[in-house]
Amino acid sequence: MRRSSLALLPLCCSAVIAGVAHAEEEPALRLTLRNVTPGKGQLLIGVCRQAEFLGSRCAFTTVVPAQSNPQVIIVPKARLEPGRYAVQVVQDRDSDGKLDTNMLGIPSEPVGFSRNAVGRFGPPKFDSAAFDYDGKPLDLAIDLG
Ligand SMILES: [Ca+2]
């Protein structure tokens, strides 16, 4: 019994890796998220145009379990047209699907933006977080805090 399950293991995992590689094909963006607390809820990730920024409907969105630090997220090329975008990330610690804020409206869960943009009072402006994606893969590092 033990032996057969061990023998299955390489099969299972190479299949998973192949599946992921196929789905990813060419990356548009490779996001390296730092200061993630593994095992605490999920990461809400949005790649947003200006009109979508800070909203929940962006050009590309994904939700993944917070599982490593740093955690790398691939945005597939097939899912993102060239354009000007900003990335927003929330570590949704209680997995309720939204950014929790305190009575003053200040986030009580870690957030991060592309170019590590920070706002003076409240969230950063789109322009300070924005970057141009021209169809060539980009590596972005984002610190949550
Ligand atoms: Ca939350």
py3Dmol code that shows the C-alpha trace and the ligand (Angstrom):
import py3Dmol

protein = """\
ATOM      1  CA  MET A   1       0.000   0.000   0.000  1.00  0.00           C
ATOM      2  CA  ARG A   2       2.633   2.399   1.057  1.00  0.00           C
ATOM      3  CA  ARG A   3       4.822   1.530  -1.849  1.00  0.00           C
ATOM      4  CA  SER A   4       2.123   2.076  -4.452  1.00  0.00           C
ATOM      5  CA  SER A   5       1.202   5.497  -3.112  1.00  0.00           C
ATOM      6  CA  LEU A   6       4.834   6.542  -3.231  1.00  0.00           C
ATOM      7  CA  ALA A   7       5.090   5.303  -6.796  1.00  0.00           C
ATOM      8  CA  LEU A   8       2.093   7.427  -7.744  1.00  0.00           C
ATOM      9  CA  LEU A   9       3.554  10.569  -6.321  1.00  0.00           C
ATOM     10  CA  PRO A  10       5.902  11.533  -9.166  1.00  0.00           C
ATOM     11  CA  LEU A  11       3.091  10.926 -11.653  1.00  0.00           C
ATOM     12  CA  CYS A  12       0.683  13.158  -9.835  1.00  0.00           C
ATOM     13  CA  CYS A  13       3.115  15.990  -9.426  1.00  0.00           C
ATOM     14  CA  SER A  14       4.601  16.067 -12.863  1.00  0.00           C
ATOM     15  CA  ALA A  15       1.058  16.140 -14.244  1.00  0.00           C
ATOM     16  CA  VAL A  16       0.232  19.100 -12.032  1.00  0.00           C
ATOM     17  CA  ILE A  17       3.355  20.969 -13.026  1.00  0.00           C
ATOM     18  CA  ALA A  18       2.735  20.279 -16.707  1.00  0.00           C
ATOM     19  CA  GLY A  19      -0.837  21.530 -16.319  1.00  0.00           C
ATOM     20  CA  VAL A  20       0.318  24.730 -14.698  1.00  0.00           C
ATOM     21  CA  ALA A  21       3.019  25.292 -17.280  1.00  0.00           C
ATOM     22  CA  HIS A  22       0.524  24.806 -20.067  1.00  0.00           C
ATOM     23  CA  ALA A  23      -2.015  27.171 -18.544  1.00  0.00           C
ATOM     24  CA  GLU A  24       0.621  29.793 -17.955  1.00  0.00           C
ATOM     25  CA  GLU A  25       2.268  29.437 -21.328  1.00  0.00           C
ATOM     26  CA  GLU A  26       3.963  32.775 -21.641  1.00  0.00           C
ATOM     27  CA  PRO A  27       3.677  35.054 -18.654  1.00  0.00           C
ATOM     28  CA  ALA A  28       2.626  38.664 -19.053  1.00  0.00           C
ATOM     29  CA  LEU A  29       3.481  39.541 -15.466  1.00  0.00           C
ATOM     30  CA  ARG A  30       5.425  37.721 -12.834  1.00  0.00           C
ATOM     31  CA  LEU A  31       4.445  39.169  -9.470  1.00  0.00           C
ATOM     32  CA  THR A  32       6.700  38.467  -6.514  1.00  0.00           C
ATOM     33  CA  LEU A  33       4.665  39.249  -3.414  1.00  0.00           C
ATOM     34  CA  ARG A  34       6.733  39.837  -0.292  1.00  0.00           C
ATOM     35  CA  ASN A  35       5.734  40.022   3.375  1.00  0.00           C
ATOM     36  CA  VAL A  36       3.018  37.422   2.842  1.00  0.00           C
ATOM     37  CA  THR A  37       2.026  35.599   6.032  1.00  0.00           C
ATOM     38  CA  PRO A  38       1.687  31.969   4.875  1.00  0.00           C
ATOM     39  CA  GLY A  39      -1.438  30.153   6.000  1.00  0.00           C
ATOM     40  CA  LYS A  40      -3.371  33.339   6.764  1.00  0.00           C
ATOM     41  CA  GLY A  41      -6.346  33.518   4.449  1.00  0.00           C
ATOM     42  CA  GLN A  42      -6.023  34.330   0.777  1.00  0.00           C
ATOM     43  CA  LEU A  43      -4.464  36.835  -1.596  1.00  0.00           C
ATOM     44  CA  LEU A  44      -6.792  39.006  -3.674  1.00  0.00           C
ATOM     45  CA  ILE A  45      -4.915  40.203  -6.720  1.00  0.00           C
ATOM     46  CA  GLY A  46      -6.110  42.677  -9.313  1.00  0.00           C
ATOM     47  CA  VAL A  47      -4.361  44.015 -12.404  1.00  0.00           C
ATOM     48  CA  CYS A  48      -6.390  47.117 -13.101  1.00  0.00           C
ATOM     49  CA  ARG A  49      -6.815  49.856 -15.637  1.00  0.00           C
ATOM     50  CA  GLN A  50      -7.213  53.353 -14.297  1.00  0.00           C
ATOM     51  CA  ALA A  51     -11.019  53.254 -14.217  1.00  0.00           C
ATOM     52  CA  GLU A  52     -10.921  49.916 -12.382  1.00  0.00           C
ATOM     53  CA  PHE A  53      -8.231  50.760  -9.849  1.00  0.00           C
ATOM     54  CA  LEU A  54      -9.207  50.100  -6.199  1.00  0.00           C
ATOM     55  CA  GLY A  55     -12.353  48.341  -7.375  1.00  0.00           C
ATOM     56  CA  SER A  56     -13.104  44.650  -7.385  1.00  0.00           C
ATOM     57  CA  ARG A  57     -13.512  44.258 -11.166  1.00  0.00           C
ATOM     58  CA  CYS A  58     -10.207  44.574 -12.925  1.00  0.00           C
ATOM     59  CA  ALA A  59      -8.782  43.489 -16.262  1.00  0.00           C
ATOM     60  CA  PHE A  60      -7.309  40.482 -14.462  1.00  0.00           C
ATOM     61  CA  THR A  61      -8.212  39.228 -11.019  1.00  0.00           C
ATOM     62  CA  THR A  62      -7.316  36.107  -9.139  1.00  0.00           C
ATOM     63  CA  VAL A  63      -7.677  34.732  -5.623  1.00  0.00           C
ATOM     64  CA  VAL A  64      -5.134  32.268  -4.289  1.00  0.00           C
ATOM     65  CA  PRO A  65      -4.410  30.879  -0.818  1.00  0.00           C
ATOM     66  CA  ALA A  66      -1.652  32.725   1.014  1.00  0.00           C
ATOM     67  CA  GLN A  67       0.889  29.944   1.183  1.00  0.00           C
ATOM     68  CA  SER A  68       4.445  31.167   0.947  1.00  0.00           C
ATOM     69  CA  ASN A  69       6.650  34.167   1.446  1.00  0.00           C
ATOM     70  CA  PRO A  70       7.541  35.408  -1.028  1.00  0.00           C
ATOM     71  CA  GLN A  71       4.705  34.133  -3.178  1.00  0.00           C
ATOM     72  CA  VAL A  72       4.942  34.302  -6.955  1.00  0.00           C
ATOM     73  CA  ILE A  73       1.839  34.884  -9.072  1.00  0.00           C
ATOM     74  CA  ILE A  74       1.895  34.539 -12.837  1.00  0.00           C
ATOM     75  CA  VAL A  75      -0.503  36.564 -14.973  1.00  0.00           C
ATOM     76  CA  PRO A  76      -0.733  34.698 -18.300  1.00  0.00           C
ATOM     77  CA  LYS A  77      -0.144  36.613 -21.476  1.00  0.00           C
ATOM     78  CA  ALA A  78      -3.432  35.336 -22.879  1.00  0.00           C
ATOM     79  CA  ARG A  79      -5.264  37.116 -20.058  1.00  0.00           C
ATOM     80  CA  LEU A  80      -3.780  40.600 -20.399  1.00  0.00           C
ATOM     81  CA  GLU A  81      -3.819  43.010 -23.323  1.00  0.00           C
ATOM     82  CA  PRO A  82      -1.004  45.516 -23.614  1.00  0.00           C
ATOM     83  CA  GLY A  83      -1.820  48.708 -21.765  1.00  0.00           C
ATOM     84  CA  ARG A  84      -1.298  50.758 -18.662  1.00  0.00           C
ATOM     85  CA  TYR A  85      -2.083  48.984 -15.436  1.00  0.00           C
ATOM     86  CA  ALA A  86      -1.617  49.058 -11.702  1.00  0.00           C
ATOM     87  CA  VAL A  87      -1.538  45.939  -9.536  1.00  0.00           C
ATOM     88  CA  GLN A  88      -3.378  45.842  -6.229  1.00  0.00           C
ATOM     89  CA  VAL A  89      -2.944  43.042  -3.700  1.00  0.00           C
ATOM     90  CA  VAL A  90      -4.728  42.357  -0.421  1.00  0.00           C
ATOM     91  CA  GLN A  91      -3.882  39.633   2.024  1.00  0.00           C
ATOM     92  CA  ASP A  92      -7.467  38.802   2.948  1.00  0.00           C
ATOM     93  CA  ARG A  93      -6.599  37.229   6.288  1.00  0.00           C
ATOM     94  CA  ASP A  94     -10.143  36.272   7.226  1.00  0.00           C
ATOM     95  CA  SER A  95     -11.011  35.064   3.690  1.00  0.00           C
ATOM     96  CA  ASP A  96     -14.199  37.121   3.481  1.00  0.00           C
ATOM     97  CA  GLY A  97     -13.294  38.241  -0.029  1.00  0.00           C
ATOM     98  CA  LYS A  98     -12.743  41.898   0.792  1.00  0.00           C
ATOM     99  CA  LEU A  99     -10.344  44.316   2.374  1.00  0.00           C
ATOM    100  CA  ASP A 100     -11.250  44.929   5.995  1.00  0.00           C
ATOM    101  CA  THR A 101     -10.914  48.467   7.280  1.00  0.00           C
ATOM    102  CA  ASN A 102     -11.201  50.021  10.695  1.00  0.00           C
ATOM    103  CA  MET A 103     -13.642  52.782  11.699  1.00  0.00           C
ATOM    104  CA  LEU A 104     -11.462  55.389  10.008  1.00  0.00           C
ATOM    105  CA  GLY A 105     -11.420  53.472   6.768  1.00  0.00           C
ATOM    106  CA  ILE A 106      -7.791  52.473   7.201  1.00  0.00           C
ATOM    107  CA  PRO A 107      -7.017  48.940   5.995  1.00  0.00           C
ATOM    108  CA  SER A 108      -6.662  46.415   8.795  1.00  0.00           C
ATOM    109  CA  GLU A 109      -5.341  43.780   6.397  1.00  0.00           C
ATOM    110  CA  PRO A 110      -2.024  44.001   4.517  1.00  0.00           C
ATOM    111  CA  VAL A 111      -2.166  45.679   1.116  1.00  0.00           C
ATOM    112  CA  GLY A 112       0.376  46.305  -1.611  1.00  0.00           C
ATOM    113  CA  PHE A 113       0.574  48.034  -4.968  1.00  0.00           C
ATOM    114  CA  SER A 114       2.797  47.885  -8.002  1.00  0.00           C
ATOM    115  CA  ARG A 115       5.858  50.135  -7.790  1.00  0.00           C
ATOM    116  CA  ASN A 116       5.248  49.810  -4.039  1.00  0.00           C
ATOM    117  CA  ALA A 117       3.165  52.942  -4.282  1.00  0.00           C
ATOM    118  CA  VAL A 118       1.802  54.309  -1.019  1.00  0.00           C
ATOM    119  CA  GLY A 119      -0.786  56.999  -0.480  1.00  0.00           C
ATOM    120  CA  ARG A 120      -0.327  59.904   1.861  1.00  0.00           C
ATOM    121  CA  PHE A 121      -3.852  59.698   3.202  1.00  0.00           C
ATOM    122  CA  GLY A 122      -5.632  56.642   1.937  1.00  0.00           C
ATOM    123  CA  PRO A 123      -4.680  54.552  -1.073  1.00  0.00           C
ATOM    124  CA  PRO A 124      -2.115  55.625  -3.678  1.00  0.00           C
ATOM    125  CA  LYS A 125      -3.062  57.345  -6.899  1.00  0.00           C
ATOM    126  CA  PHE A 126      -3.243  55.194  -9.997  1.00  0.00           C
ATOM    127  CA  ASP A 127      -0.373  57.080 -11.597  1.00  0.00           C
ATOM    128  CA  SER A 128       2.033  56.327  -8.773  1.00  0.00           C
ATOM    129  CA  ALA A 129       1.343  52.591  -9.054  1.00  0.00           C
ATOM    130  CA  ALA A 130       0.945  52.413 -12.842  1.00  0.00           C
ATOM    131  CA  PHE A 131       3.255  50.753 -15.341  1.00  0.00           C
ATOM    132  CA  ASP A 132       3.098  50.104 -19.066  1.00  0.00           C
ATOM    133  CA  TYR A 133       2.757  46.547 -20.270  1.00  0.00           C
ATOM    134  CA  ASP A 134       3.743  46.353 -23.937  1.00  0.00           C
ATOM    135  CA  GLY A 135       3.387  42.611 -24.437  1.00  0.00           C
ATOM    136  CA  LYS A 136       6.839  41.711 -23.132  1.00  0.00           C
ATOM    137  CA  PRO A 137       6.995  39.861 -19.804  1.00  0.00           C
ATOM    138  CA  LEU A 138       7.488  42.050 -16.764  1.00  0.00           C
ATOM    139  CA  ASP A 139       8.781  41.150 -13.307  1.00  0.00           C
ATOM    140  CA  LEU A 140       7.208  43.124 -10.501  1.00  0.00           C
ATOM    141  CA  ALA A 141       7.946  42.896  -6.796  1.00  0.00           C
ATOM    142  CA  ILE A 142       5.295  44.089  -4.395  1.00  0.00           C
ATOM    143  CA  ASP A 143       5.711  44.448  -0.641  1.00  0.00           C
ATOM    144  CA  LEU A 144       2.601  43.937   1.425  1.00  0.00           C
ATOM    145  CA  GLY A 145       2.227  46.060   4.498  1.00  0.00           C
TER     146      GLY A 145
END
"""
ligand_1 = """\
1
CA
Ca -10.931 40.440 4.706
"""
view = py3Dmol.view(width=600, height=400)
view.addModel(protein, "pdb")
view.setStyle({"model": 0}, {"cartoon": {"style": "trace"}})
view.addModel(ligand_1, "xyz")
view.setStyle({"model": 1}, {"stick": {}})
view.zoomTo()
view.show()
